[in-house]
Amino acid sequence: MKQHNFCGSKPYGLLHQIKLLILLNDSLIWK
């Protein structure tokens, strides 16, 4: 039960964080 909850909530947050990091890195590199 607990593992299912973590598996359902973590990936989504990680994907958002990765996307934000990629956007920040791209903006810094382009600048």
MIMI-263428 format. One record per residue: residue in three letters; x, y, z of N, C-alpha, C in turn. Coordinates in pm, 1 decimal, padded with zeros to 6 digits. Layout:
<sites>
+------+----------+----------+----------+----------+----------+----------+----------+----------+----------+
! resn !      nxx !      nyy !      nzz !     caxx !     cayy !     cazz !      cxx !      cyy !      czz !
+------+----------+----------+----------+----------+----------+----------+----------+----------+----------+
!  Ala !        X !        Y !        Z !        X !        Y !        Z !        X !        Y !        Z !
...
+------+----------+----------+----------+----------+----------+----------+----------+----------+----------+
</sites>
This chain:
<sites>
+------+----------+----------+----------+----------+----------+----------+----------+----------+----------+
! resn !      nxx !      nyy !      nzz !     caxx !     cayy !     cazz !      cxx !      cyy !      czz !
+------+----------+----------+----------+----------+----------+----------+----------+----------+----------+
!  Met !  00084.5 ! -00119.9 !  00000.0 !  00000.0 !  00000.0 !  00000.0 !  00088.1 !  00125.0 !  00000.0 !
!  Lys !  00179.3 !  00131.7 !  00096.6 !  00265.4 !  00250.2 !  00105.6 !  00351.6 !  00265.1 ! -00020.5 !
!  Gln !  00409.1 !  00152.6 ! -00065.3 !  00494.5 !  00157.7 ! -00184.1 !  00415.9 !  00210.9 ! -00304.6 !
!  His !  00290.1 !  00167.2 ! -00316.5 !  00208.7 !  00212.9 ! -00429.2 !  00189.4 !  00363.7 ! -00423.3 !
!  Asn !  00163.7 !  00416.5 ! -00303.2 !  00144.1 !  00560.5 ! -00288.8 !  00270.9 !  00635.7 ! -00329.1 !
!  Phe !  00385.9 !  00588.4 ! -00280.2 !  00512.1 !  00655.6 ! -00312.0 !  00538.6 !  00648.8 ! -00462.8 !
!  Cys !  00517.2 !  00529.7 ! -00519.9 !  00542.0 !  00512.9 ! -00663.8 !  00449.8 !  00603.8 ! -00744.7 !
!  Gly !  00331.1 !  00630.4 ! -00695.4 !  00236.5 !  00713.5 ! -00769.4 !  00265.8 !  00861.9 ! -00754.2 !
!  Ser !  00324.8 !  00902.5 ! -00642.0 !  00346.0 !  01045.3 ! -00618.0 !  00487.6 !  01089.5 ! -00655.4 !
!  Lys !  00586.4 !  01003.0 ! -00630.8 !  00726.1 !  01044.2 ! -00654.3 !  00757.4 !  01071.4 ! -00801.5 !
!  Pro !  00732.7 !  00977.1 ! -00892.5 !  00768.8 !  00997.6 ! -01033.3 !  00717.3 !  01130.5 ! -01088.2 !
!  Tyr !  00592.8 !  01165.0 ! -01057.7 !  00534.4 !  01288.1 ! -01109.9 !  00614.2 !  01408.4 ! -01062.4 !
!  Gly !  00646.0 !  01412.0 ! -00931.9 !  00723.1 !  01523.9 ! -00877.2 !  00862.9 !  01527.5 ! -00936.9 !
!  Leu !  00924.4 !  01410.7 ! -00950.0 !  01060.5 !  01404.6 ! -01005.8 !  01059.8 !  01456.5 ! -01149.1 !
!  Leu !  00958.5 !  01416.6 ! -01227.1 !  00951.8 !  01461.9 ! -01366.0 !  00941.3 !  01613.7 ! -01370.4 !
!  His !  00858.8 !  01671.3 ! -01284.6 !  00843.4 !  01816.9 ! -01281.8 !  00974.8 !  01883.0 ! -01244.5 !
!  Gln !  01043.7 !  01829.5 ! -01142.5 !  01171.4 !  01886.9 ! -01099.7 !  01273.2 !  01878.9 ! -01212.5 !
!  Ile !  01278.3 !  01763.7 ! -01280.8 !  01373.2 !  01746.6 ! -01391.8 !  01342.0 !  01847.1 ! -01502.3 !
!  Lys !  01215.4 !  01863.4 ! -01534.8 !  01176.5 !  01959.0 ! -01639.4 !  01219.0 !  02099.3 ! -01600.4 !
!  Leu !  01194.9 !  02137.8 ! -01473.8 !  01233.9 !  02270.9 ! -01428.1 !  01384.8 !  02287.3 ! -01435.6 !
!  Leu !  01459.0 !  02184.5 ! -01393.4 !  01605.7 !  02190.9 ! -01396.9 !  01654.0 !  02204.3 ! -01540.8 !
!  Ile !  01592.8 !  02129.8 ! -01631.9 !  01632.3 !  02136.6 ! -01773.6 !  01605.8 !  02277.0 ! -01827.0 !
!  Leu !  01489.6 !  02333.5 ! -01795.1 !  01456.9 !  02467.9 ! -01842.5 !  01556.5 !  02568.7 ! -01786.4 !
!  Leu !  01590.3 !  02556.9 ! -01657.6 !  01685.8 !  02649.0 ! -01595.8 !  01822.2 !  02633.6 ! -01660.7 !
!  Asn !  01865.7 !  02509.5 ! -01681.1 !  01996.1 !  02484.7 ! -01743.6 !  01998.5 !  02541.3 ! -01885.1 !
!  Asp !  01892.0 !  02519.4 ! -01961.6 !  01886.0 !  02570.9 ! -02098.5 !  01895.6 !  02723.1 ! -02098.0 !
!  Ser !  01822.6 !  02787.7 ! -02007.4 !  01824.2 !  02934.2 ! -02003.6 !  01964.1 !  02984.6 ! -01966.7 !
!  Leu !  02030.7 !  02917.1 ! -01872.8 !  02164.8 !  02958.9 ! -01831.9 !  02264.4 !  02937.3 ! -01945.7 !
!  Ile !  02251.5 !  02823.3 ! -02013.8 !  02344.7 !  02792.5 ! -02123.4 !  02324.7 !  02893.0 ! -02237.6 !
!  Trp !  02198.4 !  02917.8 ! -02272.9 !  02170.8 !  03010.8 ! -02383.9 !  02219.9 !  03150.3 ! -02349.8 !
!  Lys !  02209.4 !  03188.7 ! -02222.6 !  02257.3 !  03322.5 ! -02182.3 !  02409.4 !  03323.9 ! -02184.6 !
+------+----------+----------+----------+----------+----------+----------+----------+----------+----------+
</sites>
